[in-house]
Amino acid sequence: MGLLARVRKEWFIIGIVAAIVSAKLQPAVGLKGGPLRPEFTITYVAVSAIFFNSGLSLKTEELTSALLHVKLHLFVQSFTLVFFPVAMWLCIKLLALTSINTWLLRGLQTVGCMPPPVSSAVILTKAVGGNEAAAIFNSAFGSFLGILVTPLLLLLFLGSSSSVPFSSIFSQLFMTVVVPLILGQVSRRFLRDWLERRKPPFGVISSLVLLMIIYTTFCETFSNPDIELDHLSLLLITFIIFCIQLSFMLLTFVFSTQKQSGFTPADTVAIMFCATHKSLTLGIPMLKIVFEGYEHLSLISVPLLIYHPAQILLGSILVPTIKSWMNSRQKPSILLH
């Protein structure tokens, strides 16, 4: 793969690095009251744009076919929104005994509270040839569920920033998350044919808006001299994130391949990706709302910024292995029929 093709493929990861470096060089641009006016453009416009975009792109009309596979959906949603945050909480209790930065550990907890992503789990399930309809359903349903459950989990495990009352958090969530999402879905009903014909780049639009949010978040960090991040903590958190992903993928694999589970190999593929992947697109705006005014917000968001490329990298590496396993498991069942 040529350099240009590689840059095109990984432009978002490069964009995250560029946004953080730009914030380091020119933090004043993205500060409150600065030229970008993030207190208005990011808090309201950017977050609303991401969720309106999600509402427009979620193909809820395709979900009815996958609706009846209740057992699979229950497994994925309970793993990602119940088991995952509780397991992370226990894990962090142990990690708190080490010298790892406390705010990065809190950030790991926020990763556990996040809903599944809208795209990466579906793309990887499709690449392997797994149950794509189930992956689409769980990504979409998990996103809707996450809008309600994730803020509650964040408040339960971490509490909110003392400067923002609960009523204010939920009214802002409603106005910048729920309303745009519903408007996006309603608009999709009227624009469905045009959307199918033109196929607008929803993913690219959301990613660009997300880079703006990441940039302004880090502008706040770099303008605060009290915040220091040691490199050893960062390396350890990256290593821990890869270990968590691998062990949780293995755990979902072991559970979903039990004879009594009743899942097909194609189901297992969808479960492995949907239950262990976490959404950056929905996560960063939610952290921005729940921890508004928190001076350590950017440190809390670092593990999620690492988790996102890590899950895509790890998933892509494992695609050939999972594909050959699935094909070998499906051949005997084809012969039996």
N, C-alpha and C positions, 0 to 999 in steps of 0.2 A: 504493500500500500504506500503510495507516494505521500510526501509531507503535506501537500495541500489537501489530499483526500482525508488524511488523518486529522488535520485541523478541522475540516468540515464536519467530520464524524464526532469529534470530541470538543466542539466549539463551546458547549455550555460549561464544561469543566474548566477550560481555558478562561472562559468569561468570569467564573467565580474567582479564580486566582487574580485576574486583571482587576476585578471590582475591589478586591481586598487591597491589592497593591495601590490602586488609585486612591482609595480611602486613606491609606497610610501617607501618601504624598500630598494629598489635598483634602484633609478632613473638613475644613471650613465650608466647602461647597455643599456637603450633605447634612450640615447641622441644622437644628431648629432655627428658623429665622434667616437661614442662608439662602443662596440663589434658588435652590431646588424646592424650598418650602416643604420639607418632608412631613411636617405636622398636618399638612392638608393633602399634598399630592400622594404621599405614601400611605398614611393612615387611612384615608378614605378612598381616593381615586384608584391607586395601584391595587390595593387589596380587593376592592369591589370588582375591578377589571379582571383579576384572576378568577374569581368565582363566577362572574357572568360568563367568561370564556369557558369555564368548566361546565356550566349549565348548557351552553350552546353545543359543546362537543360530546357530552354524555349521551350515548345512543340508548336511551331507556326503552325505546321501541324494540330493541334487540334482546332485551333482558327476559321477556316473557318465556322464551324457550328454556332458559336456565332456571327459571323460578322454582320448579318442582323438586330440584335436587337439594332439599332442605338440610339433609344430614351434612352434606359437604359445606354448605354456607354456614351452618351452625358451628362446625369444627373450625373453619377459617376465622370467623368473626370472634369466637370466644378465645381462640389462640392469640390473635393479634391485639384484641382490646381488653382481655382479662389476664390470660397466662403471661403474656409478654411483659406488661407493666409490673406485675407482681414479681416475676422472676428478676427483672431489672432492679427492683427495689431491694430484693434480697442480695443480689450481686453487689450493689452499691454499698450495702451495709458492711460487706467484707472489704471492698475497695477503699472505704473510708479510713481503714486502718493503715493504708499506704500514704505516700507523700503526694499523690496525684491531686492536682488543683481541684478544690471543692466545687467550683462553678462548672468545671468540665464534667464532674461526676453528676451534678444536677442536670447538666445537658444530656447525659446518657439516660437519665430518668425520663426526660422529655421525649427522647427517641422512642422509648417503650410505650409512651402514651399516644403516639401518632397513628392515624388510620393508614390503610394500605394505599399505595400510589395509584393514580388513574392510568398510567401507561406502562411503566417498566415491567411489571409482573405479567401484563398481557402480552407485551412484545416478546419476552423470554419464553412464555408458555407456547406462543405461536411458533417461535423458532425451533422449539423441541418437537412440536406436533402434539402438544397436550390438549386438555379440554379447554379450548379458547372461550367458549360461551360461559363456562363457569368462572373463568378468570375475569372476563368482562363484567359479569354480574357482581362478583365479590369486590372488585375494584370500585365499581360505581356505588354499590350498596354500602361498602365500607366508608366511602367518601361522605355519603349522606349521614351515615351513623356517626362518623368521626366528628362531624360538625356539632353534634349534640354531646357525644361522649368524651372526646378529647379535652375540651376545656374543663369538664368536671374532673377528669383524671389528673390534669395538670394542677388543678386547685387542691385535689385530694392529696396528691403526693408531694407537691412543692409549695402549696399556698400561693397567694398572688402577691404582687408588689403592693405594699401597704398604702401607696398613694392612690390606688384605683379600687373603688368599691365594687363588689360583685354585681350590683344592679347595672353599673356603668359598663362592665365587661360584657354582660349578656345583651344589653341593648345595642352595644357596638357590634357584637357578633351577629346579632339579628340584622342590623342595617347593612353591614359590609360583607356578610357571608350568606345568610339565608335568603334575603331579598334578591341580591344579584343572581344567585343560583336559580331561584324560582323564575325570575325574569328571563334568564338564559334558556331555561327549559320551555317556557311559554313561547319565546321567540323562535325556538327550534321547530315547534309545531307548524308555524307559518312559513318558515324558511327552509324546511327539510329538503325539498327538491333542489333548491339553489345550493344548499350546503353540500349535498351529495354530488352535484355536478361540478362545483368549483373546488371543493375540498380545501377550505382555507387552512393555513398552517397554525392550527390552535396551539400545538405544543411549543412552537417557536415564539408565539406571542406571549404565552404564559412564562416561558423561560426568560424572555427579555425583561418583562415586568419584575420577575423574581430577582434578576441581577440588580435592578434598581433598588429593591428592598434590601438586598444583601449589602450593597454599597453604602446606603445611608446608615444601616445598622453599625457597620464597621467605622464609619466616620465618627459616630458617637464614642466608640471605644478609643480610637486613636487620639481623640481630643481630650480624653480623660487620663491624666498622668498617673492616677492611682492604680490603673489596671495593668498588671504584668502577667504575661503568659510564658511559663518556662517550657522549653522545647522537649524536655524529657517527658513531661505530662502529656504533651501533644502526641509524641511517638507511642507512648503506652496506651493512650486512648484509641489511636488508630489500630494498634495490634489487638486490643480488647474487642473493638468493633468487628474486625475480621473473625475473631474467635467466636463471638456471639452469633454472627451470621451463619458460620459453618455448623456450629453445634445445634442451632435452632432448625436449620435446614435438615440436618441429620435426624433430629428429634421428630419433625413432622413426617419425614420419610419413613421412620420406624413405625410410628403410629398408624399412618395411612396405608402401609403395606401389610398390616395384620389381616389374616384371613377373615376374621369376624367384622372387620371395618366395612367391608362391602364396596370399597373404592376400586376403580379400575386403574391401571397404570397411568392413563391419560389424566384421571382425576388427581392422582398423586402429584403429577407435575404441576398442575394448577395450584394445589394446596401448598407445595413447597415454596413456590414463588409468592403467592398471595399472602400467606400467613407470616412470612418473614420480612417482606419488603415494607418500607415506611415512606410516607409521602413528604417530600420536601416542598412541593407546590402548595399543599394545604398547611403544612407544618409551620413554615417560616411566618406567614401572615398571622396564624393563630398565636404564635409566641409573641409576635409584635403587639397583638391586642391584649393578651392575658398579662404580659410582663411590661406593659407600657410604663416608661419612666424608670425601669430597672437599669442601673448603670452597668450591670454585668450581663445584659441581654445578649450581646454578641458572643460572650464566652459560653453562655448557655446554648446558643445556637450552633457552636462549632461542631459538636458530635453529630448533629443532624446533617451539617454540610459535608462531613466526612462519610457518614453512613450512606448518603445518596449515591456518590460515585462508586463507593465500595460494593454496594449491592449489585450495581450494573456490571462492574468489572468481574466480580466473583461469579455472578450468574452467567455472563458471557463465556467465561473460562469453563464452567461446568456444563454448558449446553451440549457439546459432543458426547460427554460421558453419560449424561441423563438420557440423551436421545438413543444411544446404543442400548442402555438398560431397558428403556421403554419398548424398543423394537424387539429385543430378545424376549421380553415378557409377553408381548402381544402375539408373537408367532405361535407359541404353543396353544394359546386360546383360539387362534384362527384355525389351527389344525384340528382342534377338538370339535369345532363347529362343522 
